[in-house]
Amino acid sequence: MNVKKTLAYSLLFLLLAGSLRNLIADPSGVSWFANTLCVLVSGVSIFLSRRPGMDISFFNILVMALCIVSLAIAWGQWFVLGTGAIEATIVPVIAGLVWMFLPKKAGNAPEID
């Protein structure tokens, strides 16, 4: 396992642990549930995108969509409703940045005979 991948998994694990801790402490916090899903899907997508034949563009759409939705929920709960925490807006941003800057394998497109 290379250093970038190890750092990415470690950072995602810390984000997941923090999100789960806050979700358990405040079960009515929808933003922490969305953050937990965002981090879990990001980690699983990084793991699965390394396998041969996987479509990276699908994972890219999936992870980015979940990060944007999670950020919108966290921002809305913090800024609009005043019931969330500013820390909840940081988690999807970091998960999205980890996904964007982690090098991906090229050439997963199907071969034409």
C-alpha positions in Angstrom: 0.0 0.0 0.0 1.4 3.4 -0.9 1.7 6.4 1.3 -1.0 8.5 -0.4 -3.5 5.7 -0.1 -2.6 5.1 3.5 -3.0 8.7 4.4 -6.3 8.9 2.5 -7.7 5.9 4.4 -6.4 7.2 7.7 -8.0 10.6 7.1 -11.3 9.0 6.1 -11.3 6.8 9.1 -10.8 9.8 11.4 -13.7 11.6 9.6 -15.8 8.5 10.0 -15.0 8.1 13.7 -15.8 11.8 14.3 -19.1 11.7 12.3 -20.2 8.5 14.1 -19.3 9.9 17.5 -21.4 13.1 16.8 -24.2 11.0 15.3 -24.4 8.9 18.5 -24.2 12.0 20.7 -27.0 13.7 18.7 -29.1 11.2 16.9 -31.4 14.0 15.5 -28.5 15.5 13.7 -29.2 14.8 10.0 -26.0 16.4 8.9 -23.9 13.8 10.9 -25.8 11.0 9.3 -25.2 12.5 5.8 -21.5 13.0 6.7 -21.2 9.3 7.8 -22.7 8.1 4.5 -20.5 10.5 2.5 -17.3 9.3 4.2 -18.3 5.6 4.0 -19.1 5.8 0.3 -15.9 7.7 -0.4 -13.8 5.0 1.3 -15.6 2.2 -0.4 -15.3 4.0 -3.8 -11.6 4.5 -3.4 -11.2 0.8 -2.5 -13.4 -0.4 -5.4 -12.1 2.0 -8.0 -8.7 0.3 -7.8 -10.1 -3.0 -9.2 -9.7 -3.7 -12.9 -12.8 -3.0 -15.0 -14.4 -0.6 -12.6 -15.9 2.6 -14.0 -14.2 5.5 -12.2 -16.6 8.1 -13.7 -19.5 6.4 -11.9 -17.7 6.6 -8.6 -16.7 10.2 -9.3 -20.4 11.2 -9.8 -21.5 9.2 -6.8 -18.9 10.6 -4.4 -19.1 14.2 -5.6 -23.0 14.1 -5.5 -23.0 12.7 -1.9 -20.4 15.2 -0.8 -22.4 18.1 -2.3 -25.6 16.9 -0.7 -24.0 16.3 2.6 -22.4 19.8 2.5 -25.8 21.3 1.7 -27.5 19.5 4.5 -24.8 20.5 7.0 -24.7 24.1 5.9 -28.5 24.4 6.0 -28.7 22.8 9.4 -26.0 25.1 10.7 -26.7 28.4 8.9 -30.4 28.3 8.2 -31.8 26.3 11.1 -29.1 27.1 13.7 -29.2 23.6 15.1 -26.1 22.1 13.5 -22.4 22.7 14.0 -19.9 24.3 11.7 -17.7 21.2 12.0 -20.3 19.3 10.1 -19.6 21.4 7.0 -15.9 20.5 7.0 -16.3 16.7 6.8 -17.8 16.5 3.3 -15.3 19.0 1.9 -12.4 17.0 3.2 -13.9 13.7 1.9 -14.4 15.3 -1.5 -10.9 16.6 -1.6 -9.5 13.2 -0.7 -11.4 11.7 -3.5 -10.4 14.4 -6.0 -6.7 14.4 -5.2 -6.1 10.7 -4.8 -4.6 9.4 -8.1 -6.8 7.0 -10.0 -6.0 4.3 -12.4 -6.5 5.3 -16.0 -7.6 3.1 -18.8 -10.7 1.5 -17.3 -12.6 2.0 -20.5 -13.7 -1.1 -22.2 -11.5 -2.3 -25.1 -12.9 -2.3 -28.6 -12.0 -5.4 -30.6 
